[in-house]
Amino acid sequence: MSTDPSVPHLDAFIDASAEALRLPLDPAWKPGIRANLEVTLKLANVVAAFDLPDETEPGPVFEA
């Protein structure tokens, strides 16, 4: 998948994902799903672009 969230492949991705998960997909839901996916991909690009120093360690695991 391209890093540009406005690519037309998103509609095919939404359809394929719904089919793979056997989820009913009302056509009226697609604009909302696409909008959420675009935001998610934009935020993922921001996180992926952030360079971490080599000495960075994972955060601790807290358990209740």
Secondary structure, 3 states (H helix, E strand, C coil): CCCCCCCCHHHHHHHHHHHHCCCCCCHHHHHHHHHHHHHHHHHHHHHHHCCCCCCCCCCCCCCC
